[in-house]
Amino acid sequence: MVSLTYPSFRLLLYLEWLLLATAVFMEVLLPFQLSWSLPLGVLAIATFSLMGLRLPMVKLESKLIYTALEFGLILLPATQHTLSTRSVFLLCLVLVMRSCLIFKRSGQLAVLILSLLVYGTLLLSRPIVPENFMPDKLVAMSWDWRLSNILLFSLTLVFALLLINALLAERQSREQLEIAHQQLEITNQQLCQYALRIEDQATLQERNRIAREIHDGLGHTLAAQTIQINNTLLFWQSNNDKALTFLKQAKELGAEALLEIRRSLSVLRSNPLQGQSLKSAIEKLLRDFQQTTGIEPSCKIDVPHIPTEVNTALYRIVQESLTNICKHAEATSVTVKLLAHAGMIHLSIEDNGKGFNPTQNTTGFGLQGMRERSVALGGQLNLHSQLGTGCCISVSLPLSKLAYDSDFIS
């Protein structure tokens, strides 16, 4: 069965009923004659109408038999003069409309041509009155009228064929849109689930990283401070000078712990730049790094305006790299470069520290987070390091990708 949920198809169904009712009306009343041929013509139209309640939609053999029966219901009463050419006109039009629903384009054209041949043959084979009793002028007018009817019928069939195919294409487009919408909803639900999983995983990873930071940095410092305070209490009465030395060391460890807390809070800030330019924020990072380590870093920054998200990512990479150098590198020289060249943004952080083996476990160095930030922006991160030769972290980001993202965000 053809779905009638679309308003256009309900309209076609109403139009078919109207054409069939008109055919019955013309057979009965135009003109009204009581004869044996009248019920036969009405019966043929009624049977033709009932066939429209169930259209074959699967097997080709069923479609061909169905269409042959429709032609038979038109030809048989028409050749017996129990069905007028006006009714043949309407029934052939309905037949072509139905063929659009059950056949492809080639089948539709075949049914249209057969309908035109049937109507034209019947019309041309039926004289209006005997030609022997008509003057030549009236005979010519009669043939003109027949040919005009055939031309009008052919145009009507072509118009119906084009109209119904347009409605079929519109229905198919709607169905495809509905399917795409359903798939989009399913995909959206899956993406939401994936996003929640990723968010949970990212939260867990961040918690683990913060836990490592507290354990490796603040925990170690506070443990050392506790030892110094215990030593102070131990030597408070027996050796005041030694106790005072331990107390000063405990004070220095307390200041170091406070600095570690500030550094951790800086890492946790959602917007670390706080309205500053990327250059100013990195320069402040380097000043803090110099105050903490006593190392005067070399810096060269020259980049165009880029989106806030990119500024934050680059800042975090520099921040994480400096933190790693401060904790693990034992370096005496640090160089930071952030430049734009050949459609790319290049960031490099290089030190002359003790280095490490990149193939070993580097979870504690935060390299995974830096690499994920780079990949998220369409770039890549490279790490070069060997034992005793320092370390160099380089990041390359495409400017075209960043500009597109900026336009999209704005």
C-alpha positions in Angstrom: 0.0 0.0 0.0 1.1 3.5 -0.7 1.4 5.7 2.3 -1.1 8.5 2.4 0.4 10.3 5.4 1.6 13.1 3.1 -1.0 15.8 2.2 0.0 15.7 -1.5 -0.8 11.9 -1.7 -4.2 12.4 0.0 -4.9 15.1 -2.6 -4.1 12.5 -5.4 -6.4 10.0 -3.8 -9.2 12.6 -3.7 -8.5 13.5 -7.3 -8.8 9.9 -8.4 -12.1 9.5 -6.6 -13.4 12.7 -8.2 -12.4 11.5 -11.7 -14.1 8.1 -11.2 -17.2 9.7 -9.7 -17.3 12.1 -12.8 -17.0 9.1 -15.1 -20.0 7.4 -13.4 -22.0 10.7 -13.5 -21.4 11.1 -17.3 -22.3 7.4 -18.0 -25.6 7.7 -16.1 -26.8 11.3 -16.9 -25.1 12.4 -20.1 -27.5 11.5 -21.6 -29.7 9.4 -19.4 -30.9 6.3 -21.2 -32.3 3.1 -19.7 -30.5 0.3 -21.5 -28.6 -2.9 -20.7 -25.3 -1.1 -21.5 -25.7 1.4 -18.6 -25.2 -1.1 -15.7 -22.3 -2.8 -17.6 -20.5 0.6 -17.9 -21.1 1.5 -14.3 -20.0 -2.0 -13.2 -16.8 -1.6 -15.2 -16.0 1.7 -13.6 -16.8 0.4 -10.1 -14.5 -2.6 -10.6 -11.8 -0.3 -11.9 -12.3 1.9 -8.8 -12.0 -1.1 -6.4 -8.8 -2.2 -7.9 -7.3 1.1 -6.7 -7.7 0.1 -3.1 -4.7 -2.3 -3.4 -1.8 -1.5 -5.7 0.9 -4.1 -6.4 4.3 -2.7 -5.2 6.7 -5.6 -5.2 6.6 -8.2 -8.0 6.9 -7.1 -11.6 4.6 -9.9 -12.8 1.8 -8.7 -10.4 2.2 -5.1 -11.7 2.0 -6.2 -15.4 -1.1 -8.4 -14.7 -2.7 -5.6 -12.7 -2.2 -3.1 -15.5 -3.4 -5.5 -18.1 -6.6 -6.0 -16.1 -7.1 -2.2 -15.9 -6.7 -1.9 -19.7 -9.1 -4.8 -20.1 -11.8 -3.1 -17.9 -11.5 -0.1 -20.2 -11.2 -1.8 -23.6 -13.9 -4.5 -23.2 -16.9 -2.2 -22.4 -15.6 0.5 -24.7 -15.5 -1.8 -27.8 -19.0 -3.0 -26.9 -20.2 0.6 -26.8 -21.1 0.3 -23.2 -18.5 2.9 -22.1 -18.3 6.4 -23.7 -15.0 8.0 -24.9 -15.4 10.6 -22.2 -15.2 7.9 -19.5 -12.3 6.3 -21.3 -10.5 9.6 -21.2 -10.9 9.8 -17.4 -10.2 6.1 -16.7 -7.0 6.2 -18.8 -5.9 9.3 -16.8 -6.5 7.4 -13.6 -4.6 4.5 -15.0 -1.5 6.6 -15.8 -1.7 8.2 -12.3 -1.6 4.7 -10.7 1.3 3.6 -13.0 3.4 6.4 -11.5 3.0 4.7 -8.1 3.9 1.2 -9.2 6.3 1.5 -12.1 9.6 3.2 -12.7 10.1 5.8 -15.4 10.2 3.4 -18.4 7.0 1.6 -17.2 5.2 4.9 -16.8 6.1 6.0 -20.3 4.9 2.6 -21.7 1.5 2.9 -19.9 1.2 6.5 -21.1 1.8 5.5 -24.7 -0.6 2.6 -24.5 -3.3 4.8 -22.9 -2.9 7.3 -25.7 -3.2 4.6 -28.3 -6.3 3.2 -26.7 -8.0 6.5 -26.4 -7.0 7.7 -29.8 -8.1 4.4 -31.5 -11.4 4.4 -29.8 -12.1 8.1 -30.6 -11.0 7.9 -34.2 -13.0 4.7 -34.8 -16.3 6.2 -33.5 -18.0 8.6 -35.9 -20.3 11.2 -34.4 -22.9 10.7 -37.1 -22.7 8.8 -40.4 -20.4 10.7 -42.7 -22.7 10.1 -45.7 -25.2 12.5 -44.2 -22.6 15.3 -43.4 -21.3 18.0 -45.7 -17.5 18.0 -46.2 -17.1 21.0 -44.0 -18.7 19.3 -41.0 -16.6 16.2 -41.7 -13.5 18.2 -41.5 -14.6 19.9 -38.3 -15.4 16.5 -36.8 -11.8 15.3 -37.5 -10.4 18.5 -36.2 -12.4 18.0 -33.0 -11.1 14.4 -32.6 -7.5 15.4 -33.2 -7.8 18.2 -30.8 -9.2 15.8 -28.2 -6.3 13.4 -28.7 -3.8 16.3 -28.4 -5.5 17.5 -25.2 -5.5 14.0 -23.8 -1.8 13.5 -24.5 -1.0 16.9 -22.8 -3.1 15.9 -19.8 -1.3 12.6 -19.5 2.1 14.2 -19.7 1.1 16.8 -17.2 -0.2 14.2 -14.8 3.0 12.1 -15.2 5.2 15.1 -14.5 3.1 16.2 -11.5 3.0 12.8 -9.8 6.7 12.2 -10.3 7.4 15.6 -8.8 5.3 14.6 -5.8 7.1 11.2 -5.6 10.5 13.0 -5.6 9.2 15.4 -2.9 8.1 12.4 -0.8 11.4 10.6 -1.2 13.2 13.8 -0.2 11.1 14.1 2.9 11.7 10.4 3.8 15.4 10.9 3.4 15.3 14.0 5.5 13.4 12.1 8.2 15.9 9.2 8.1 18.8 11.7 8.2 17.1 13.5 11.1 16.7 10.2 13.0 20.3 9.2 12.4 21.4 12.7 13.5 19.5 12.3 16.7 21.0 8.9 17.3 24.5 10.3 16.5 23.9 13.3 18.8 22.9 11.0 21.6 26.0 8.9 21.0 28.2 12.0 20.9 26.6 13.2 24.2 27.4 9.8 25.8 31.0 9.9 24.4 31.4 13.5 25.6 30.3 12.5 29.1 32.7 9.6 29.1 35.5 11.8 27.8 34.7 14.4 30.4 34.7 11.9 33.2 38.0 10.4 31.9 39.6 13.9 31.5 38.4 14.8 35.0 39.9 11.6 36.4 43.2 12.2 34.6 43.3 15.8 35.8 42.6 14.7 39.4 45.4 12.1 39.1 47.7 14.7 37.7 46.9 17.2 40.6 47.4 14.4 43.1 50.8 13.6 41.6 51.7 17.3 41.7 50.7 17.6 45.4 52.5 14.4 46.3 55.7 15.1 44.3 55.9 18.8 45.1 53.9 20.0 48.1 53.9 16.7 49.9 57.7 16.4 49.7 58.2 20.0 50.8 55.8 19.7 53.8 57.4 16.4 54.9 60.9 18.1 54.8 59.5 21.0 56.8 58.1 18.7 59.4 61.5 17.1 59.8 63.2 20.5 60.2 60.6 21.5 62.9 61.2 18.3 64.7 64.9 18.9 64.7 64.3 22.4 66.0 62.3 21.1 68.9 65.0 18.4 69.5 67.9 20.9 69.8 65.9 23.8 71.3 67.3 23.5 74.8 70.7 21.8 74.1 71.9 23.7 71.1 70.1 27.0 70.3 72.2 27.8 67.2 71.6 24.5 65.6 67.9 24.8 66.4 67.8 28.2 64.9 69.4 26.9 61.7 66.7 24.1 61.5 64.0 26.7 62.1 65.3 28.9 59.2 65.3 25.9 56.9 61.7 25.1 57.9 60.8 28.7 57.1 62.4 28.4 53.7 60.5 25.2 53.1 57.3 26.8 54.1 57.9 29.6 51.6 58.6 27.0 48.9 55.4 25.2 49.8 53.4 28.4 49.5 55.0 29.0 46.1 54.1 25.5 45.0 50.5 26.1 46.0 50.4 29.3 44.0 51.8 27.5 41.0 49.2 24.8 41.3 46.4 27.3 41.6 47.7 29.1 38.5 47.5 25.8 36.6 43.9 25.3 37.7 42.7 28.7 36.6 40.2 28.4 33.7 41.5 31.5 32.0 45.2 31.8 32.9 45.8 34.9 30.7 43.3 37.0 32.6 42.9 39.5 29.8 46.6 39.7 29.1 48.1 39.2 25.6 49.9 35.9 25.1 53.2 37.6 24.9 52.7 39.4 28.2 51.5 36.2 29.9 54.4 34.2 28.8 56.9 36.9 29.8 55.3 36.9 33.3 55.7 33.1 33.4 59.4 33.5 32.5 59.9 36.2 35.2 58.3 33.9 37.8 60.5 31.1 36.5 63.6 33.2 36.9 62.7 34.2 40.5 62.2 30.5 41.4 65.2 29.0 39.7 67.6 31.9 39.3 67.9 31.1 35.6 67.4 34.0 33.2 65.6 32.5 30.2 66.0 33.7 26.6 62.7 34.7 24.9 61.5 35.6 21.4 57.8 36.0 20.7 56.2 37.3 17.5 52.8 36.0 16.6 49.6 37.5 15.0 46.2 37.7 16.6 44.9 34.2 17.3 41.8 32.9 19.1 41.6 32.8 22.9 41.5 29.0 22.9 44.8 28.8 21.0 46.4 31.4 23.3 45.3 29.3 26.4 46.7 26.1 24.8 50.1 27.6 24.0 50.3 29.2 27.4 49.6 25.9 29.1 52.2 24.1 27.0 54.8 26.7 28.0 53.7 26.6 31.6 53.9 22.8 31.8 57.3 22.8 30.1 58.8 25.4 32.5 57.4 23.4 35.5 59.0 20.2 34.2 62.3 22.1 33.7 62.1 23.5 37.2 61.4 20.2 38.8 63.5 17.7 36.8 65.9 19.2 34.3 68.6 20.8 36.5 69.2 23.2 33.6 71.3 26.4 33.5 69.9 27.8 30.2 66.3 28.0 28.9 65.1 29.3 25.5 61.5 30.0 24.5 60.6 30.9 20.9 57.0 31.6 19.6 57.0 32.7 16.0 54.8 32.7 12.9 56.3 31.5 9.6 55.1 30.1 6.3 51.5 29.7 7.5 52.4 28.0 10.7 52.9 28.9 14.3 56.0 27.4 15.8 56.6 27.1 19.6 59.8 25.7 21.0 61.0 25.4 24.6 64.6 24.2 24.9 66.9 23.6 27.9 70.4 22.3 28.5 69.5 20.1 31.5 70.2 16.5 32.1 67.6 15.3 29.6 65.9 11.9 29.7 65.0 9.0 27.5 61.7 9.7 25.7 60.9 6.0 25.2 60.6 5.5 28.9 57.6 6.3 31.0 57.0 10.1 30.9 53.6 10.3 32.6 54.9 12.5 35.3 56.1 15.1 32.9 52.7 16.1 31.6 53.7 15.4 27.9 50.5 13.6 27.2 48.4 16.7 28.0 50.7 19.0 25.9 50.4 16.6 23.0 46.6 16.4 23.3 46.3 20.2 23.3 48.4 20.3 20.1 46.4 17.7 18.3 43.1 19.4 19.3 44.2 22.5 17.4 45.2 20.5 14.2 48.9 20.6 15.0 51.6 18.3 16.3 54.1 18.1 19.2 57.7 16.8 18.8 60.0 15.9 21.6 63.8 15.6 21.3 65.9 14.6 24.3 68.8 12.4 25.3 70.5 11.8 28.6 73.0 14.6 29.3 72.0 16.7 26.3 68.9 18.6 27.5 65.4 18.6 26.0 63.6 20.4 23.2 59.8 20.5 22.9 58.5 21.9 19.6 54.9 22.6 18.6 53.6 23.4 15.1 50.1 24.7 14.5 48.6 25.6 11.1 47.5 29.2 10.9 44.7 28.5 8.3 43.1 26.0 10.7 43.3 28.5 13.5 41.8 31.3 11.4 38.9 29.0 10.3 38.2 28.1 13.9 38.3 31.8 14.9 35.7 32.7 12.3 33.6 29.7 13.3 33.7 30.7 17.0 33.0 34.4 16.3 
